[in-house]
Amino acid sequence: LARNHFIDEYRRKFIASRSVPLPVDLEAKLAEANQVAPDPAEPLEDRQRAARLHDALLRLPFEQRRVLALWADGVRIGAITVLTEAPGDTVLSRKKYGLAKLRLLLHEQQVTAG
């Protein structure tokens, strides 16, 4: 018991001398260090990307564009069949071929732009 009491007292006494107090403004400095400066070109790139997507979408046939727009808004395929008055398989194929053509158009734009 005496040995354990001595060890506890020793630790209590010298723990304060082994620790270094943290600066008061440490949290503020860490927050500043973690903030990433926004890239000034980012909004421009976003607008250019949106314009390329808009141009590619306009080049799709109307029915494919319509199905993709509804699908992108989160409308289920069953609801799209009702809205477009087309069979489910037709809606699925319009979505499939529309996405494929959109991918191709965006790739072509990327190649010509880069």
trRosetta pair geometry for C-beta under 8 A, 3 or more apart (Angstrom, degrees):
i j d omega theta_ij theta_ji phi_ij phi_ji
1 4 5.9 -57 -149 38 32 107
1 5 6.2 32 154 -20 66 109
2 5 5.6 -55 -147 37 31 114
2 6 6.3 35 153 -22 65 105
3 6 5.8 -55 -152 33 29 112
3 7 6.5 27 152 -17 64 105
4 7 5.7 -53 -147 36 33 111
4 8 6.3 34 154 -19 66 105
5 8 5.8 -54 -148 36 30 112
5 9 6.4 29 154 -17 64 108
6 9 5.9 -58 -148 38 29 110
6 10 6.2 31 154 -22 64 108
7 10 5.6 -54 -146 35 30 114
7 11 6.4 29 156 -18 64 105
8 11 5.9 -56 -149 36 29 109
8 12 6.4 28 155 -18 65 107
9 12 5.8 -55 -146 37 31 111
9 13 6.2 30 157 -21 65 110
10 13 5.9 -59 -148 35 26 111
10 14 6.3 -9 168 9 64 114
11 14 6.7 -77 -139 51 23 88
11 15 5.7 37 166 -45 66 108
12 15 6.2 -42 -136 12 21 115
13 16 7.6 -78 167 24 28 100
13 17 7.9 0 137 0 63 112
14 17 5.2 -54 -155 40 60 111
14 18 6.1 55 148 -22 80 105
15 18 5.8 -61 -148 39 33 108
15 19 6.3 22 158 -16 68 111
16 19 6.2 -61 -142 37 29 103
22 26 5.0 -42 166 -23 108 155
23 26 4.7 132 68 -55 85 89
23 29 7.5 34 85 4 132 138
25 28 4.7 -46 -172 41 83 117
25 29 5.9 88 128 -25 87 97
26 29 5.7 -58 -149 38 32 110
26 30 6.2 31 156 -19 68 106
27 30 5.8 -55 -147 37 30 110
27 31 6.3 32 155 -20 65 106
28 31 5.7 -53 -147 35 31 112
28 32 6.4 31 154 -18 64 105
29 32 5.7 -55 -149 37 32 111
29 33 6.3 30 154 -19 66 108
30 33 5.6 -55 -145 37 32 111
30 34 6.2 26 158 -17 66 110
31 34 6.0 -60 -146 38 28 107
31 35 6.7 34 154 -30 62 102
32 35 6.0 -51 -152 21 32 112
38 42 6.5 -98 178 27 88 138
39 42 4.2 104 78 -34 99 105
40 43 7.8 -47 -179 23 42 96
41 44 5.3 -63 -164 46 57 115
41 45 5.8 58 142 -25 84 105
42 45 5.7 -55 -144 37 32 110
42 46 6.3 34 157 -21 66 105
43 46 5.5 -53 -147 35 34 114
43 47 6.4 33 155 -18 66 103
44 47 5.8 -54 -150 36 31 109
44 48 6.3 29 153 -17 65 107
45 48 5.7 -55 -145 38 32 111
45 49 6.1 33 155 -20 66 106
46 49 5.8 -54 -146 37 29 111
46 50 6.3 29 155 -18 64 107
47 50 5.7 -55 -146 38 31 111
47 51 6.3 32 154 -21 65 106
48 51 5.6 -53 -147 35 31 112
48 52 6.5 32 154 -19 64 103
49 52 5.8 -52 -149 35 32 110
49 53 6.4 31 153 -17 64 107
50 53 5.7 -55 -147 38 32 112
50 54 6.2 34 153 -21 65 106
51 54 5.6 -52 -145 36 31 113
51 55 6.3 32 155 -19 64 105
52 55 5.8 -54 -148 37 30 111
52 56 6.3 29 154 -18 64 107
52 106 6.6 91 143 -128 111 80
52 109 5.1 148 -156 139 114 155
52 113 7.6 -52 -99 -39 136 152
53 56 5.7 -56 -146 38 31 110
53 57 6.2 32 154 -21 65 106
53 106 7.0 12 -97 -98 64 116
54 57 5.7 -54 -147 35 29 112
54 58 6.5 30 155 -20 63 105
55 58 5.8 -56 -151 34 30 111
55 59 6.8 29 152 -20 62 106
55 109 7.3 123 84 -96 125 146
56 59 5.8 -59 -156 32 34 112
56 60 7.4 45 147 -31 62 95
56 102 5.6 96 143 -146 119 71
56 105 4.0 144 -141 114 102 128
56 106 5.2 -10 -89 -63 165 75
56 109 6.6 -96 -67 -18 111 140
57 60 5.8 -43 -162 12 41 115
57 65 5.8 102 179 -129 83 106
57 68 7.4 -146 -133 93 100 138
57 69 8.0 87 -164 -68 131 95
57 102 6.9 20 -87 -118 61 112
58 65 7.7 49 -103 -110 26 148
59 105 5.7 159 72 -125 136 150
60 64 4.7 -113 170 89 115 115
60 65 4.4 145 88 -62 117 91
60 68 7.2 6 120 16 170 142
60 98 5.6 53 -156 -141 139 89
60 101 5.9 129 -110 99 91 129
60 102 6.4 -15 -69 -71 128 87
60 105 7.8 -110 -59 -10 82 154
61 64 4.8 80 64 14 86 106
61 65 6.8 -160 89 -9 39 92
61 98 7.8 -110 50 -97 84 91
62 65 5.6 -62 -146 40 29 112
62 66 6.0 31 157 -24 67 108
63 66 5.6 -50 -144 33 29 114
63 67 6.5 27 157 -15 63 105
63 84 7.4 93 -149 -156 87 132
63 86 7.7 92 -160 -57 120 157
63 94 5.5 -95 133 -134 97 138
64 67 5.9 -55 -148 38 31 108
64 68 6.2 28 155 -16 65 110
64 94 4.9 -155 -100 -173 63 86
64 95 7.7 167 -147 -78 73 25
64 97 6.2 -91 -112 91 130 91
64 98 3.3 170 -177 -87 105 109
64 101 7.0 32 150 43 161 134
65 68 5.8 -58 -145 41 28 110
65 69 6.2 31 156 -23 65 107
65 98 6.8 -178 -60 -141 36 129
66 69 5.9 -53 -146 33 27 111
66 70 6.6 22 157 -13 62 106
66 84 6.5 129 121 -101 127 117
67 70 6.0 -58 -150 39 30 107
67 71 6.0 27 155 -18 66 112
67 80 6.0 76 -136 -177 77 137
67 84 6.7 -8 -81 -58 85 157
67 91 5.7 171 -128 -155 128 75
67 94 4.3 111 11 111 159 121
67 95 5.1 -115 137 -68 125 75
67 98 6.2 174 71 -4 108 156
68 71 5.6 -57 -140 42 30 111
68 72 6.0 32 159 -22 66 108
68 94 8.0 -126 -35 136 77 90
68 95 6.4 143 -79 -125 67 67
68 98 4.7 -141 -49 135 120 143
68 99 6.9 157 -107 -64 116 71
68 102 7.1 121 -127 -43 162 147
69 72 5.8 -54 -143 36 26 110
69 73 6.5 24 155 -16 60 108
70 73 5.8 -61 -153 37 31 110
70 75 4.3 -51 171 48 88 138
70 79 7.7 -152 170 103 125 97
70 80 4.9 138 111 -107 142 104
70 83 6.5 171 -119 73 155 151
70 84 7.8 -128 2 -42 159 110
71 74 7.9 81 176 -45 31 11
71 75 6.4 -83 -84 60 31 83
71 77 7.5 24 -103 -81 101 69
71 80 6.6 -2 -64 -72 79 150
71 95 5.8 89 -46 -119 162 120
75 79 5.0 -115 -178 87 96 124
75 80 5.5 117 120 -61 116 88
75 83 7.3 -14 171 2 152 147
76 79 4.8 90 61 10 80 102
76 80 7.0 -143 99 -8 41 88
77 80 5.4 -53 -147 34 35 114
77 81 6.6 41 153 -25 66 98
77 88 6.4 70 147 -147 111 91
77 91 5.8 144 -162 113 88 132
77 92 6.5 26 -148 -73 137 84
77 95 7.7 -71 -109 -23 104 153
78 81 5.9 -49 -154 27 32 112
78 82 7.0 28 149 -14 61 102
78 88 7.2 -12 -99 -105 55 112
79 82 5.6 -53 -154 35 39 111
79 83 6.2 35 151 -17 70 108
80 83 5.6 -56 -142 41 34 109
80 84 5.8 11 166 0 70 113
80 91 5.1 133 109 -156 114 141
81 84 6.5 -65 -134 51 22 94
81 85 7.8 75 166 -100 53 10
81 86 6.0 -111 -139 74 64 63
81 87 6.6 -11 -144 -178 115 16
81 88 5.0 -33 -83 -80 145 64
81 90 8.0 113 -119 59 90 92
81 91 5.1 -105 -79 -21 77 147
82 85 7.3 14 -176 -74 27 50
84 91 6.3 142 54 -95 140 106
86 90 4.3 -109 164 90 111 130
86 91 5.4 140 92 -57 113 84
86 94 7.5 41 115 -11 160 140
87 90 4.6 94 61 4 81 106
87 91 7.2 -148 96 -6 42 86
88 91 5.7 -55 -149 35 33 111
88 92 6.3 32 154 -17 67 106
89 92 5.6 -53 -147 38 33 112
89 93 6.3 30 155 -17 66 106
90 93 5.9 -56 -146 39 30 107
90 94 6.3 32 153 -20 65 105
91 94 5.7 -53 -147 35 30 112
91 95 6.4 32 153 -19 63 106
92 95 5.7 -54 -150 36 31 113
92 96 6.2 31 153 -20 65 107
93 96 5.5 -51 -142 38 35 113
93 97 6.0 22 163 -8 69 109
94 97 6.3 -58 -137 46 25 99
94 98 5.7 30 159 -23 62 115
95 98 5.7 -58 -139 39 23 113
95 99 6.3 21 161 -17 62 107
96 99 6.2 -60 -152 35 23 106
96 100 6.5 20 153 -17 61 109
97 100 5.5 -52 -144 38 35 114
97 101 6.1 32 158 -16 67 107
98 101 6.0 -57 -144 40 27 106
98 102 6.1 30 155 -21 64 109
99 102 5.5 -54 -143 38 30 114
99 103 6.3 35 155 -22 64 104
100 103 5.8 -53 -152 33 29 113
100 104 6.5 27 151 -17 63 107
101 104 5.5 -54 -149 37 35 113
101 105 6.2 35 154 -19 68 105
102 105 5.8 -53 -144 37 30 110
102 106 6.3 27 157 -15 64 107
103 106 6.0 -59 -147 40 26 107
103 107 6.2 28 154 -20 63 109
104 107 5.7 -56 -147 36 29 112
104 108 6.4 31 154 -20 64 105
105 108 5.7 -53 -149 35 31 113
105 109 6.5 31 153 -18 64 105
106 109 5.6 -52 -148 36 34 112
106 110 6.3 39 151 -23 65 104
107 110 5.5 -52 -149 33 33 114
107 111 6.5 33 153 -20 65 104
108 111 5.8 -54 -149 34 32 110
108 112 6.4 20 158 -10 66 108
109 112 6.0 -60 -144 43 30 103
109 113 5.8 24 158 -16 67 114
110 113 5.9 -59 -138 42 25 106
110 114 5.9 7 166 -6 65 115
111 114 6.4 -62 -135 44 21 97
